[in-house]
């Protein structure tokens, strides 16, 4: 069963998006943030329903990657992709680049967060010798910061090395392995990897950290390094879900929300009831309260293949042989997989390169 604390880590980027949009920014960017929040909740529910493992997920990176791909699609394929992402309502007649421009603005907003760094590696890999149109490559680079490249998927190990080398380079050596085994029949693969590091606005006291019991669920208890700090934090309570909501701010206007369910609450019910509307309601009800916070120190990395998840959100055409992909002149091109990798670490004060790098072999 998933723990409450790891449940919330799945929404760190979710909150970051909303938090940045709530600071001085255009109403359009706030609208995009809200749509991303809706997609995040839907994606999380699907991932959670299919797994009992701990979950760490960056819905924003998945949404941005698929939005970038949509620029290389046409007709019903494009319409369905934008509808599945919840982005169709953002389109305007006579403004063909509006969605792309909004993602560019949102990316710039997040990048301006001083004290919080978000390393992203987003790329589309085409099967050699297929090539993408230059206009498409330039467009996704400009608006999404994404790259378009090729990989020898016929040689699965070589393709794996190509992709992992790319991600490792884009994250400054912080992610050594974002993808594992690959299907040698892959034609087109979207890779979206995230490594986040930041400093707490209210650092925990190293000397106050001690081994304590942590309830994974009502049946399992483990010993973990528990961080402690007494201060004024923003807190809310949702009586309908019987849980508290604690805001832990990072420097730079980004924050994490931690859900604190009552002892008799089944965590799976939280998964099922999570919606963007409820999430935003929590944010609006937060009030500063003096309390002592205890938080376990840990790290987590997860990688998800979205090929079997996205159809449940209404995205199917892009995976079919009839897909209308305009990004390349290659005939019969279809999307084979969407890979999302996220690395997160909860530390005393900040996530440093030495402490936070993923060195999975």
Number of C-alpha atoms within 10 A of each C-alpha: 14 17 18 21 18 19 21 20 24 23 25 21 24 28 23 23 25 22 18 23 22 15 11 9 13 13 11 17 24 21 17 23 25 20 19 25 26 20 24 25 23 19 22 22 18 16 20 18 11 9 11 12 13 19 24 24 31 24 25 21 23 27 23 23 26 21 21 28 23 22 19 21 19 16 11 13 22 24 16 19 25 22 15 20 24 19 19 16 12 14 14 11 6 7 9 10 13 15 24 21 17 21 21 19 19 23 17 12 17 21 15 13 18 14 16 22 18 15 17 19 24 28 27 26 26 25 21 14 9 18 17 19 14 11 10 19 21 14 18 25 16 14 21 23 19 22 20 19 17 21 24 20 23 16 13 18 15 14 23 21 16 17 23 19 16 21 28 18 14 17 19 13 15 21 28 19 20 28 20 13 9 17 15 14 12 20 22 22 22 22 27 27 28 27 23 19 22 24 21 23 17 17 16 20 13 13 8 10 19 14 12 15 14 16 15 15 16 10 6 10 12 11 12 17 16 19 23 20 17 13 12 14 18 18 21 20 18 15 9 6 14 14 17 16 21 23 20 17 20 23 17 20 18 25 24 21 24 21 22 16 19 13 11 8 15 14 16 16 10 18 19 15 11 17 19 18 12 13 18 14 13 19 19 10 13 16 15 13 13 12 13 12 16 15 20 21 14 13 14 15 19 16 19 18 14 17 16 12 17 19 14 13 16 14 20 19 19 23 18 14 12 12 20 20 23 20 20 16 12 14 11 12 23 21 23 18 19 21 20 24 26 24 23 23 22 19 23 20 16 21 20 13 12 8 11 20 20 22 10 9 6
